Amino acid sequence: MDEIERREFIESIAISGLFTIEKDGDDDFSDDIFELEDGGPSSLVVDDQASRSEYEPEQNRLFLARDSENRGKISIGDGDEWVAVDSTGPDGGFKTVEAEREHITNESQVGINQGEGHANINRRDPVPKSDKTLVSRDYRSRSGVELITSVPVAPDADINQTDTGIVDHFAWEVPVSAYTGVPDYGIMYATISGYVHNDTDGETISLILRGEAPTINVTFDNNTAQQFMLPFAELTDYRDGDGQARKNITFQATVSGGTGIIRQGATFNVFGER
Amino acid sequence: MAIHNIGLLYDTHIDDQGRKAYDGKATTEAAIDKLNAEGMDWTVHGGDIRTLATKTLSDIDWGGWEGKSDNEFYKSDFSWMKDCLDNRLNGPYYILRGNHDRPVSVLRDVFPSADYSVPDDNGRTDTYWGVEEKDGVRYVYLDTNPSPGYHVDTQTQAYLSSPQLSMLDRLMDQNSSMPTFVFIHANAVKHTELGGLSEGDWTTGANGNYYMTANHLAIQRRLERGSTVLVNSGHKFEDIGRGSRTKNGVTYVLSRHLVHPRDPNYDGDVRWLVVDTTAGTATVHYYDVGANSEGTITSISW
């Protein structure tokens, strides 16, 4: 009664999918929590299989089908087209490995039922429900903030300053649209977390989250790896009452000198409420 | 129109069971005596009523201290504070919730939100946040530790929930010109943005976000939509001085933490806010309990 299934995709695409599963046949994947491992996909799209062609099959981009017929089937972009990925799990989807009870973030807000070979989590509907893609601004969330998804930023990315004093910078376009179409979430936020440092005394590395939201710029002067989490940047805009998804957030890193290092395991995270 | 004298009693960190080298009691009593001497119309306890420490001084306990399951110790801390506020403090008071004020069930037992918090803009009284208007001025009370489930990366991470942000949006929709004052436990601005402070960037540590509200930029955007005058917070426990900073028209106030969790000899500030709704002025005063000195942190007009 209280299990959540952990389902693993084949190791060749280096991800594992940690699901909290809706009713069988439900096309709502909004409970999914993905743990994308090093070297895995750069972003995740969740939509109906029939809509797959509407998305650019960027290299290492992951597509997860949500319609009941194809639910759980995975494709991965190779730069030109979507390539279906086989799985060791049932129906070409995934297999059950183990229960992960601790990943229920707020158990008082969920009811758990055992389905036919699946663990189901049924959340109460948030109120009021909006007919928009996003819930209304006046939505009153049932549970607390939760992690919607997390993807790796740049494993072992080095950011160097050249001898001429020109600062090279690392920049990564955050695929916001992959996350903000998820219904039933209130305000959503992006943040970057991980370990960072500069290898040279007196030099700094700055992490910048830039886009339509206010720019976040945090500077680190430590020479050994230090854990960080940037302040939250809103991915939704409710100033006009209805939610609008922000787009085009870019994560950048610059150094004043020396080499800045974003350690392997740094992640782009999306948090939301419902 | 009128003058409002509002006591700002933040971070009392009461320890009624001898778990820490300090108990916060004498400092809190001295702070309350000062508020009484100045004459408050009402007082805001800005959170961290108690201390979440175990007998092992470096640890924080989220429940069941020493195996006790009846919340004896938590009740003791909250109850001491309530007795002090009821019998020593003159005038009414409201409770904000700080990250140390757990379990929330015990906080609710001792300080029911219906009795010790203002309703929200829909009249709900089941939370420790809300809004009230007096003499043409708006006072907003926000809860940066709103309920179980609202914790982001650590159990103590401050975060302002969507319903509260929506309330701010609605208030600014309804009247963006009304002078607005905000009371909040964790900071709604990076303290490096307060200016003139020597401390480094608080967001750079493992617990950097601990020192502020994780989504403080979302709060700022909404406060900037209206005529927000002053934001008073507490929470940051090292002594980083006093000051204020105006960012996009909103002034954020910093004072010294009243009871210091690390230095038993430290006594910091109790504040009070004087709002003259006729003259359109507001001043934040402080009384340094340890130094027995007082002064003004900031004055502002609108």
Interface residues (C-beta under 8 A of the other chain):
Chain A: T105 N106 S108 Q109 R137 D138 Y139 R140 S141 S143 G144 V145 E146 G186 I187 Y189 T191 S193 A213 P214 I216 V218 T219 F220 D221 N222 Q226 Q227 F228 M229 L230 P231 F232 A233 E234 Y238 R239 G241 F271 E273
Chain B: P146 S147 P148 G149 Y150 H151 V152 D153 Y159 S161 S162 P163 L165 S166 D169 R170 D173 K190 G200 D201 T203 T204 G205 A206 G208 N209 M212 A214 N215 H216 L217 A218 Q220 R221 R225
